[in-house]
Amino acid sequence: MSKKTTKDKKSRPLPKPNRQIPISLVRKAALIEPGLPLQHARDFPLYGCWIMEGWQDAGITPVIVAREQEPGKIMFGVYMVDLYCLGIKDVFTRTDYSLNRFERELPKLCSGAPQQCSVELAYEVIYGGLEYAEKLGFQPHPDYHKQMADLMLDPPDAHPRVDHVAFGKDGKPLYVSGPYDDEQKINFVMKTLTRTCGTGNFDYLVGFGGMPD
């Protein structure tokens, strides 16, 4: 019987790599690399979406998109959307939440009474707000990409927009300054709206201490 040489072993073709990563491997790897679930968030099944009750009249609302990381464990993103002007004002993501903890904290995440909504409505508010703000010259909060909140969502064209969510107020952008908007931020917003919309084509409400130049 002839022995196989080292040369024979080296000449064997290598197996082709499997380019599809099973969810089970993603979960195992997440124990070693904590950021991995977010990189592959779209591979996890959607658990549900929520929006703030009365969001239509508030002009700003948190939207929660949650996915089932594994049985009894949730990963989610919270998107604070300004429907009147600035789009995604704030955002954060979390992984490894127990289902009980997520359900317990859901009212706080929704700033009050959470209202479960369809994925179509959730995405229309998030992506519609982002696109409306970009037309006005504003980018989403930096954490939208830094915390991989964009990867928590399906692509923009994955779900039809059937709810006809209106952006702006009475047909025009309306900037309402927040409690943490300083004079520099207010001036930036006002100058941007003046450049993109023109004087008189937008409205604003700011505190007396933060009146723009």
N, C-alpha and C positions, 0 to 999 in steps of 0.2 A: 504494500500500500504506500503510495507516494505521499509525502508530507507537503502541506500547503506552505508556500514560501511567503515571506513578508511582502514581496512584490505582488503576489496574488491577492492578498488582503487589501492592499492599497488600491488595487484596480477595481474593486467592487464599487458600483455606483451608489452614491449616497441617497437615502430616501428623501423624497420631496417634502418640504416643510408644509405643515397644515396651517393655512393662513386664517382659519376660523378658530377663535379662542373660545372654548366652551365656558359657560358661566361658572361652572364648578371650579375651573382653573383660575378664573378671575377672582373668585372669592378666596381661594387658598392663597393666591399671591398677595391679596390685600392684607393678609396678616403680616406679611413682610414689608410691603410697600403701601403705607396708609393712603396715599393719593390715588391708587389705582382704581378704586370703585368709581371715582368721579371721571376718570379718563374714559371709562367704559360704561358710563351711566346709561347711555341709550340702549345697551344690551339688556338692562334689567326691566322687568315688566312694570307698567304703570300701575300704581296703587290707587291714586285718586288726585283730584284737583279741588282747591277751595279758594273762595274769594270773600271779601268782607261784605257782610250784609248791608244793603243800602249803598253799595258802591256807585251806583249810577248817579246819585246826587252829591257824592262826596268829592268827586274830581280827582281823588287819589285813593289807591287801594293796594293792599298787599295781595299777591296771588301766590298760592302754595302749590307746587307740583311735587308729588311724592312717588317714589318707586320702591318696589319690594326688593330689598337688597338680599334677603334670604327669609325663610319662614319666620315670622315674628320680629323681623328687623327691617327698619325703614331708612332710606336716604331721601333727602328732599332739598328743594331750593325755595327760597322766599324772595319774591320780586316786588319791590315797592314801586308801583307804576303811577306816575303823574299823567293823567289823561288829558290835562289841559295844556301842557307845555313841554315839560322836561323829560318825559318818558321814564326810563328806569333810573330812579333817583337813588336807590339803595338796593343791595342784594346780598344774600349770604347763602351758603350751602352747608349741610350737615350730613354725616354718614353715621352708621352704627347706632341709630336710635332704636330702642325697643319700641314695639308697637304701642305698649301701654304708655310709655313716656310721650311718644308723639301725639297720641290722642289726648293725653292730659294737657299738653302745652299748646295744642292747636288753637284754642280761643285766644291765647296771648299772641301767637304768631299771626292771627287774623285781625288783631287789634279790636277784639270784641267778639261778636257772634259769628262764627264761621258758617259760610253757606257753601255747601258742596256744589260744584258746577261741572259742566261738561269739559272735556279736554279741548274741544273746539273754542269755547268761550275763553278759557284760561289762556290759550295760545293767541287768540285774537287780541286780547287785552295786552299781553306781554309784547308780542311782535308788532302789533299795531301801534302801541305806544312808542316802541323803539324807533319804528320807521317814521312816525309823525315827528318825533323830536329830531331825528337826523335831517329831515327836510328843513327844520328851523335852525339847524347848525349846532345841535347838541349831541354829544356821545353818551352812551350809557355809563353808569358808575363803573370805575376801573375794576371793581371786584367781579363784574359780570364775566370778565375773561380770567382775571387772576384766580378766582375761586372756582373756575370752570363751571360757572352757573349756566353758560351757554350750552354745555354738553349735557346738562340735566334735561334739556328740552329736545324734542324731536326737531328736525329741520323745519324751517318756516313754511314750506309747502306740503308738509306731511298731513295737515288737517285742513279741511275747507273752512273758510270764514263765512259763517252763516248768520251771525248774530248782529251784524251791522253796527258795531260799536262806534260811537261818535267820539271824535277827539277834538280838543279845543272847546271853547265856551261861546255859544251863540255865533258860531261860524268863524271865530277868531282865536288865536292863541291867548291864553290868560296865564300870566306868571304870578303865582302867589308865593311870596318869600316864606321860607321855613324858619324855625327857631334858631337854626345853626347857620343861616345864610348871612355872612358878614357883608360889609360894604363892598369889598372887592368882588365877591360872588355876584351881588346884586348888579353892580356896574357891568360885569361881564355879560350877564344875561340880557340886560337892557340893550347894550351895544350890539349884541348878536342878533336880537330880535329886530332892532332898527335896521341892521344891515340886510337881513334875510326877508323881512316882511315890509319894511318901510314905516316911516313915522305915521302914527294914527291907525295902523292896521293890526294892532294888538293891544290888549289891556293888561294892567298889572295892579297888584295889591301888595304893598310892602309896609312894614312897621315904620313908625315915625323916626326911630333911631337909625333906620337903614335906607333913608331916601336916596335915590341915585343922584349923581351929579347932573 
